[in-house]
């Protein structure tokens, strides 16, 4: 247990990445989507890109989940890929898609980076932290706002439903405690901090590409 005035690693991680986190979540694409000024098609485009990201992340996590130092963090109940495909199976046909849209350039880069990060497990932990704790926090707001603004039915919003994790705050606190236990060496801590910053950079690039794709689709359909 840390002393009364000792900062935990999870707190340090949150503070060090606060600026990057804020910049990512205030990117034009995501803020306008959450404000209700885009379309449900834009949400489907976002979900489609996430399908590629989570497929890569979860395959790498599963490959390492038997490691006793990683297994407390790599909780397979967090997996989103099957939920993403369930939602897309409902949403794609309704929006004129016959298949999942191809990955944008930023998604290709993001997937490549996840695969590379898996060579050093602490870096993969950083991506795990960013994606799933984000889903358990702001992701809940995304699901609520998308349903409200764009009329997306609850059965097509399972991406944001975590079965078996009823008390999200308790779970997140426990996750951060496990993260503190894992980041016990300076090498792991530094790799986690560096990779978390990279993760937010990758997210910002993804939102920029989605904004460009959305604007292009609007022009072509005008």
N, C-alpha and C positions, 0 to 999 in steps of 0.2 A: 504494500500500500504506500502511495506517495505521502510525504509529510504534509503538514497543514498548508505550507506555502510552496510546495513543489508542484510544478506544472506537469500534468500527464502528457504523454505523447499525443493522444487523441485531441487534447485541447490545443497543443502546439500545432498540430496538423490543420485544425480548423482555422486557427488564427493566421498561419502562414499563407493559407490558400484563400483567405476571405476575399481579397481583392479580385483574384481570378474567378472565384465563384460568382461574385456579384456581376462581373463583366459578362460571364457566360449566361446567367439567368436573365440579364437585361438586354441580351441580343435582340435585334429588331424582330427577327422571325418569331422567336418564342414569346416575346412580350405582346406582339400584335395577335398572335394565335390565342393567347390566354385572355386577351381583352375582348375577343369575339369579333375582331375586325378582319379575320381571314376566312377560310372556308373549311368545311369538314374534309375536303380533298387534301388540303395542306396537312391536316392531322394524319391522314392516311399516308402521305408522303413521309412524314416524320416517323411514323410507326414502321414503315417499310425499311427505312435506313436502320432503325433500331434492330430489326430482325437480323441483319447482317452482323451487327455489333455483338448482340447477345449470343448468337450462334458461335462466334469466335471465342468470346469470353468463357462461355460455359463449357466448351470442349476443352479448353486449356485448364479450367478449374477442375473439371472431372479427372483429368489426367494427373492432377496433383492432390486430389482430395483425400487420398489415403495417408498422406504425410501427417504424422501426429502433431507436428507444429502448425500445420495449415488447416487441418480438419476442423478445429474449433471455429475458425473464421469462415471456411468454405462450406457453409450450410446449404445443402442442395434444395432446401425448401424455398430458397430465394430465387431459384431459376425462373426466368421469364420467357424463354424461347417458345415453349409450347403455348403459353398464353398469347404471345404475339401472333403466332400462326393461327390460333383460334379466332382472334379478333380480325386479322387480315382476311381470313376465309369469309367472314361476314361482310367486311367493309369493301374489299377490292371490287367484287362484282357490282356493288351498288354505286361505285364511282367510275365505272367504265374500264376497269383494269381486268385483263385476263390473266395476269401474273404479277408477282411482286416487282415493282419498278427496280431497274438496275441501280446499283450503288452509285452515289455521286462520288466525285474525286476525293472529297474529304472522308467519306466512309471507307473507301478503299485504303486510304492512308491510316485511318483509325484502326481498321482490322489488322493491317500489316503491323502496326505498332503493338497491338495486343499480343499478337503471335510472338513478336520479338521480346516483349516484356516478360513473357512466360519463361524465358531462359534464365531469368533471375526472379525467383518467386516473390520476393518483397515488392518488386515492381508490379507483378500481377495483383498482389494484395491491394495496391493503390487503386487500380482500376475497379476491382471488386468493391472497394469502399465507396468510390465515387458513384458508381452506377446504382448499387443496391441501397445504400443509405439515402441517396437522392430519391430513389423510387419510393422508399418508405416515408420520406418527408415531403418534398415539393411534388413528387409524383402523384400523391394523393390529391393535391390541388388540381393538377393537370386533368386527372380523370373526372373530377367534379365539374370543372369549368368547360371541358369539352362536351360533356353531357348537357350542360345547361345552355351553352352558346350555340351548339351545332346540332342538337337533337340526337346525338349518338346514344343508342340504347345501352343500358347497363350490361346486357349480355355481350356487347362488343367492346367492353371496357375492362376485360378481365386482366389486362396487363397490370392494372393498378390494384388488383385484389390479391392479398397474400393469405392463402389458406393456412391455418395452423399458427398464424402470428397475429393474435388478437390484440395484444397490448403492445402497440408499436413503439411507444416511448420506452417501455421496459426493455424491449428487444434491442432498440438502438443503444441504450445505455450498456447493456450486456455486450453488444458487439464492440463498442468502444473500449470496454474493459479487456476484451480478448485482443483487440488491436494493441493496447498498451502492453499486454503480456508478450505479444509477438515482437514488437519493436524494441527489444531489449539491448540490441547492440547498435553502436553508432552507424555501422554499415547498413543495417536494415532501415534504421530511422532515416538516414540520408536518402537512400534509394526510394523509400516511400514518399518523402517530401518532394523529391525531384520529379517522380513519376506522377504524383497527384497534380502538380503544376502543369505537366505535359498533358494530362488528361483533360484539364479545363481548356487548354489551348486547342486540343483536338475537337472538343465540343463546340467551341466558338467557330471553328472552321466549318464544322458540319452545319451549324445554323446559318452561316453566310451562304453556303452552297444551296441550302434549301430555300433561302430567300431568293436567290438568283433563279433557281429552277421554277419557283412559284411565279415570279414576275414574268419569266419567259413564257410559261404556260398561259398566263393571262393575256399576253400580247398575241400569242398564236390563236387564241380563241376569240379575240376581239373582232 
